[in-house]
Structure formats: structure tokens, C-alpha cells
Amino acid sequence: MDTTRGNDNWRNTTHDWAATVDRDHLADIRRNPATFAPGGTRHLILEVLAYAADEAECGHGGHCRVTLHPDGSISVADDGRGTDTRFDGDGRPVKKPVMASKDLRFFDFPEAQTLPDGHPRRGMSVVAALSEWLVHTNRRRDGAWSQRYEHGLPVADLEPLADDGTTGTTVRFRPDNRLRTARTAGELADLVAPWPSLTVEVDDGGEYTTADVTVG
């Protein structure tokens, strides 16, 4: 599996395209779970929701569903454009390395943005590094794929998926046992931040709660 594919002309905005796996970065997160995921599962969910909120604020999508699964995993699915994916000189798809490298906007700048729990936003790599496993499913207008990670490290290449006519991102992850905490739909809905134009539906296996966030 390649870890340094990309194009020198691709501009870095949120992540560095040149290195898709930053092992030292992931190891640092795993050594300090209390720092990077205060509150455990709740904080990890908010880290994922923040990306759906980014899409909504840009006018893409605006709906997200959080599902609490019986096996202790959580999935967060949005209807945005999907994670940026490009093609290298050989025509191979290269996704933005959101899971296994730092978010350049936040990780080294904890004062940049605060999540609804009052703690700094660090990025999706926190979720990946502090999960036993994570599956990232991505649907864009130019293709769809999924990829599995374990403790932040990709364990497979991109797996192509059939086009179903939709776009968006689904992240399903199972937090490390030391971080796993029980949550209810009502509790999570109460935590939704004032992110403009984002609607969040929470399903805990029977209870559905919808929070419409329109405060700007």
C-alpha cells in the first residue's frame, strides 16, 4: 500500500497530500487519549460531525444521521460532496488523507475552534487513532469507495463501490474500550452545536431525535 502518492501541484488546505499516513502523529494521539478525546465517545462523535457542519456551511448537503449500533460502534453519515479524491499520474485514485494525518487547520492550533463540549477540535485523525476500527465510505460524483482502518492505520486499499446516485460520507467507528461510553439519542441531540443549516438525526436503535441547527 503506497503512503506517499500524490501530486506536488496539489495545494494543501486541510491536510498534506504528500504523506497519507503519519504514524508518529497517530501514535501521539494513542498515547494521550485524555488530551485528544476528553469525554470519550461523545467527543469523537463531535469531531466527525464537525466535518458535516463544514460541508453544510459551504452550502453542500445539510443533513446528517448519527447511528448508535448494538456492537458499540457509531456511524455518522452526511449528504455532502464526499471526501476530496483525485487521480495521480497513473490514473489511480488518491483520497485526501483525513484519517491518518493531521488536520493542518486545528491540530497544532487548539485555539482555532472549540467543539460543543467545550474542548478543542483536532480533526478526524483523532477518531481514527482512538478507534479499534473505522470504515470510511465515500461517495462522490466521480466515483465511490470505502477503506478500513485499525487504530488509525489503513489495513486495505480503497475498495471501489457501485454508484448509487448519491454523494456524501459515512464514517463508522468503534471507539477503544477505554473510551467507550453509553449515549442516548436525546443526550447527543442536545449537544449539537449552532452550526448553520445542519440537521442531525440521532438513532439509538429505536429512538429518533432530530435537531435542526439554524443559528448563525
Beta strands, then each sheet from edge to edge (+ up, - down):
strand 1: 63-68
strand 2: 74-78
strand 3: 85-87
strand 4: 93-95
strand 5: 131-140
strand 6: 143-150
strand 7: 153-154
strand 8: 159-160
strand 9: 168-175
strand 10: 198-203
strand 11: 208-213
sheet 1: 7+ 6- 5+ 9- 2+ 1- 10- 11+
sheet 2: 3+ 4-
sheet 3: 7+ 6- 8+
end
